[in-house]
Amino acid sequence: MPILKIEDRLEALREEMKKRNLDGFVVPLTDEHASEYVASYAQRLAWITGFTGSAGFAVVMADQAAIFVDGRYTIQVNKQVDPKLFEICGVPGTSPLKWLGKNLTGGRKIGYDPFLHTIGWVKEARTKLAIHDAELVLTRGNPIDAVWDDQPGEPNTPVHPHDVKYAGLSHQDKRKQIAAAIRETGAEVAIITQLDSIAWLFNIRSNDVLHTPVSLAYTVLDADGKATLYIDDVKVNAALKAHLGNEVGIAPKSDFLEGVKALGKAGKKVLADPNTASSAIFDTLKESGARIIKAADPCALPKARKNRVELNGTRATHIRDGAAVANFLHWISLEAPKGQLDEMTARDKLLAFRKVNGDLLDLSFDTISAFGPNGAICHYKLTRESNLPIKPGSLYLIDSGGQYLDGTTDITRTVPIGEVGDEEKDRFTRVLKGHIALATAKFPKGTTGPELDSFARRPLWEVGLDYDHGTGHGVGCFLAVHEGPGRIAKVQNTIALEPGMIYSNEPGYYKAGEYGIRIENLIIVQEEKMNGEQDMLGFETITFCPIDKRLVKTGIMTGGEIKWLNDYHAEVWEKLNPLVSKETRDWLKEATAPITG
């Protein structure tokens, strides 16, 4: 079967829409579990548009189409998507529903896959389309799936128990804990659809989603702690059954909606998260007579609040991982100035350094190995076509992470290749100042991510600069590298930071067509003993690897900022010195030596 060009795919989809009496169809980038990173079978947005970023949305009409991305992907979308086929739109300046409102005429029918949208989106879309005398129409089966001839099947990778010595809490105890939370809402049962919540709840791991150790499954958890795990039969083996025990029933994933219907027919009070459970699930609950309680996924916050075992594990993980990255940075300091490297060679070398210890299970995401102008693409995806040589005279940005049994890492470093200009050093130093401001922030309990976000942006704002991504995302323990429910970003989020939560600290600066800068460490929320009237929190930095001093302009740093950098580098030396190679040790000593103002 020949690979269809994008224009042929659009034509095939439009023919399918015509068969279904649809005038348009909306295409989100997600799966049936509201995942950010999705398996290959669910990459419908990439298939129909060519865009491979991790967030986006498209609308296809009979005679026009549009794709919607945020500022992280502005450069990437313009490189990957043909503007003759799709109008390229930026959010939040516009949105799919705003665009539809401008391009609709009366009587149009716009289709949607109910498994890929929340009830909130469906309600908003239905209301806004009605203003223009248009109708939102539920599709039975996704029209893209009907024309995607070589669509991959759902993955069926083995499921493994995750040992309690890494999880810190048995799945029996977790189920009791979550069952109590379900009872507090007045519900009798909860539907859990988020893949990392299911993996966390049952202490199981798999590889159904690239770089995220989860399995495609659903769960129904009763308020007494008993549960049913809906998972494909091929994944079920004796080890999994023994691990789960007799309080967890196992049923085929294909039976899930019938299980939901049974809850409704029994008149159960069912908890489901309106922000993560699909519209299809809520439709099934309503139609079958369930009493619905809309509440947050009861696993989300307990999963984000890491226990002592998880925190100690991830601390150890970060030291081992930091040594691998330090070995890489030493290597690139020697090899890159010769002008013989490219982005792919560097990426592969970092992977080789991570593999040396033998405990790396996977990357935590596709490594961003970006030189010069590619560094200005926040979520740059390296391909053979985009691969640039690494030559002296610009900046190289490497954003990477690993999956280990005891933790998940995510680290970004930016280094100069040869000599770079004063502008690059100024911007790097301002990013560093913002990084330090967040790392050293003290704040009262109850503080949310948006309230902290400006700490990291202020040094850039002071000279009229900014960056188009969040400052921090949650991180799991041998789970999702992007973990909810909290985040540190401009966008509204009501989740308060709590002790034990792990976030990234990653301000940046990007000059389109020239270079990008990002400095990223992971940080743990911790209690702070202070003499004031409020209970206060702060952060413990757990990523250890040199921050390139060659790019630091000490003249615009405060004494406190210089002290932080020197103290941080002293700790980097202490922790990594025993683990790095002999060849790296002298370099590390110099890279972590104190600077003066």
Buried (B, 14 or more C-beta within 10 A) or exposed (E): EEEBEBEEBBEBBBEBBEEBEBBBBBBBBBBBBBBBBBBBBBBBBBBBBBBBBBBBBBBBBEEEBBBBBBBBBBBBBBBBBEEEBBBBBBBEEBBBBBBBBEBBEEEBBBBBBBBBBBBEBBEBBBEBBEEBEBBBBEBEEBBBBBBBEEBEEBBBBBBBBBEBEBBBBEBBEBBEBBBEBBEEBEBBBBBBBBBBBBBBBBBBBBBBBBBBBBBBBBBBBBBBBBBBBBBBEEBBEEEBEEBBEEEBEBBBBEEBBEBBBBBBEEEBBBBBBBBBBBBBBBBBBEEBEBBBBBBBBBBBBBBBBBBEBBBBBBBBBBBBBBBBBBBBBBBBBEBBBEEEBBBBBBBEBBBEBBEEBEBBEBBBBBBBBBBBBBBBBBBBBBEEEBBBEBBEEBBBBBBBBBBBBBBBBBBBBBBBBEEBEEEBBBBBBBBBBBBBBBBBBEBBBEBBBBBBBBBBBEBBEEEEBEBBBBBBBBBBBBBBBBBBBBBBBBEEBEBBBBBBBBBBBBBBBBBEEBBBBBBBBBBBBEEBEEEEEEEBBBBEBBBBBBBBBEBBBBEBBEEEBBBBBBEBBEEBBEBBBEBBBEEBBEBBEEBBEEEEE
